[in-house]
Amino acid sequence: MDIRHTQKNGCEVLTVSGSLTVKHAKALRESLLEAVRKAPAVEVNVEAIGDLDVTFAQVICSAHRMAADLNKQMTITGLEQERFSQLLGRFGFFRHIGCQENTRKSCLWLHDHETS
Amino acid sequence: MSDDNETFDLDVLREMFKSEAYELIGELENALLALEESPREKDVISRVFRALHTIKGSGGACGFDNISHFAHEVEGVYDAIRNDKMVVTREIINLTLAARDQIAALFDEVYKHTTAESEVTEQIINRFRSLLPQGAASRTKQPAEPAPTVQEPQATYRIRFRPARDIFLTGTNPQFLIDELRTLGTCRVVAQLGDIPPLEALDPELCYIYWDVILTTTKGVNAIKDVFIFIQDTSELTIEPIDIEGGLSEDDDYKKLGEILVERGDLSAADIEEISSEQKRIGELLVEKGLVNNDRVEAALTEQQHVRGLRKERQKSEELTSIRVQSDKLDKLVDLVGELVTVQARLTQVATEGTSALLLTIAEEVERLTAELRDNTMSIRMLPIGTIFNKFRRLVRDLSQSLGKGVDLFMEGAETELDKSVIEKLHDPLVHLIRNCIDHGIEMPDERQALGKARNGNIILSAAHSGAHVLIRIDDDGAGIDTEAIRRKGIERGMISADAELTEKELYALILAPGFSTAKQVTDVSGRGVGMDVVKQAIEALRGTIEITSTRGEGTTIILSLPLTLAIIDGFLTRIGNEHFVFPLSLVDECVELTAAQSHKMGDRDLLNVRGEIVPYIKLRERFAMEGERPSIEQVVIAKVDNVRVGFVVDHVVGGHQTVIKNLGKMYKGVEGVSGATILGNGSVALILDVPRLIKTVEREETKT
């Protein structure tokens, strides 16, 4: 896994590539923790990742919660790719209603379609 | 639920299961007979296993613990066979057929109030246990054994799977388990994310997520448990059935969101009560008040949506397929339709005789609807004849084995439909005929071989429609009927004189006479001289006929001709003097006027020239010794029986008539040529003519003179 940090209009952008599985969960957490603490807004770009599992979703969800607690913004790009949306749908991440922290309707898992 | 309600539910469930129970027994028997022919066929082995497994499961659900236990013991052997620990042998088949009979006896005990011998159950169980290889006997106690892939009733389960926090560190990925669950059926998965802490507190190598899964499957609960078998000690797993196909308490709308959350243990009943008075969506309210988190509401909504969809689909498919109705209700319906047809005939008559055009229009409309109702009602009672044909496989197998003969049974036209009541009454006559075929017809294998025949004899049981009749044929390639032996026996029994010259047909007719038997030895199979007489009586009681043809050394054919229905037929109404007679419309070919120019006599036989064709005719007025004036122009109803046209002279032709058949009393049993009666619109009685019998009687009389 490789994580590249850049800034865009005051927003911390993390561009991730490679695999995002349990082996890399710790490193991802560290990077996200640093970014959320540092910047008012964080964008995670996963367009170039090859593989992901539920540990990735767990870390992302946790980071989003922290951002919401700190009244910061966090977005994710690249997850709309079918291979990811199928996988996340299969494991029950998509939501019609976001979690309690979703006060600004920014839940990362809000989704229209269901996978059965 | 109170005890009373539970007893009621069980009683209802048992009643609902009744017909299925006997179907399962039938299926088990058919599968076993198929297995005997293909002992290595995996599909057939699975078929036997499935039948046993369903008897076990459904029997258990209905509280038939003895049957469930018994089926379980038998199933054990088939499980070992499926897993290549045993092979199918003749002994296993015989023993399983005995087990099938015992299961039937156990069901009869409940449903028919007969007595089953419990020691037979024990004996069979012990024999099955002795057959099991070492180690296979305790199959249910081995948790590592894969779940049997059997078809159970479709059920929906609510599964909550909370993996151990360190599951990732043990090398197990919960994703694989969810994926495996998906292979069992239709799955809706909601990951519960509420326990995931903010990033500072998160250990990313631990699992904070748990899953709520709604799974609809036919594989049963054990298959679900097997998915989690390796992590069951460290993870939390709850599996609850929430919807079972054919379940009793099926509410189309399923549960309310609050009920689901309480059932899941996500919310207390008191919370629900408190909140229900507020005019707001319950999910929003619960979240607002912090009583439950969004994820759990999401999971409950998913469950609600899934089960509602499922029930709607099921309801739709059930509407399109079939329902089970007790047969006595159908009988009652047919009776009522019969009464309606009679009343309708009366209405039509009154309307025709009156002057009201409106009444006539209404009467015509009622007539049309009644005819449609009649046809639909009769079609409901139609069953494929295969339902009894299949039962004869076992008969042929057991009988041929006990006699040391080889017999192969072939069936054709099993899909041919016949009225339910005819089918029910046909079983015993067919048993007699097939027994006779095997006992008297088919030769011993060595004898057949010496004659250049295959060692195994063939019996072909076939059915086909022929107009308003169904023809059932039993063909065998056995020894054929020894006409000389019949003649000798006929003389011996004083049935014919020593110098009587009988046609083959007449000789065969002797076989059907009471007390006739040519068997050299009375066996427990047949040869008591009662069978064929009983067959004849039974077939005639069905308004059917029986015909025998045979070629010595080549085989025998018995043809039963049976009416499609015993209740209502399309008739053709005629009149002689003041009396009415009904011809079955299916036999009527045409009607012509009887003119002196076209009729002539040849000996005692009256003949009519119909467009160049010579047709013999019978004067019904004379035959029934009816007095009174003949009309100047008489009518001839030409009927066609066995491709032969015969005319019947009547005074007047009235026309088509829906004929509700009423049996004549015992007093009229001996009257030849009349098969029943019907009530006409004016309340008078018309006799239904037995046309084939009339023709035969006249033929017989002509031969004698």
Interface residues (C-beta under 8 A of the other chain):
Chain A: V22 A25 K26 L28 R29 L32 L33 V36 D53 V54 T55 A57 Q58 V59 C61 S62 A63 R65 M66 D69 R90 F91 G92 F93 R95 H96 I97 G98 C99 Q100 N102 W109 E114 S116
Chain B: F168 N173 P174 Q175 I178 D179 R182 T186 C187 R188 V189 V190 A191 L193 G194 I196 P197 P198 L199 E200 L202 P204 E205 C207 Y208 I209 W211 D212 V213 G283 V287 N293 N294 D295 V297 E298 L301
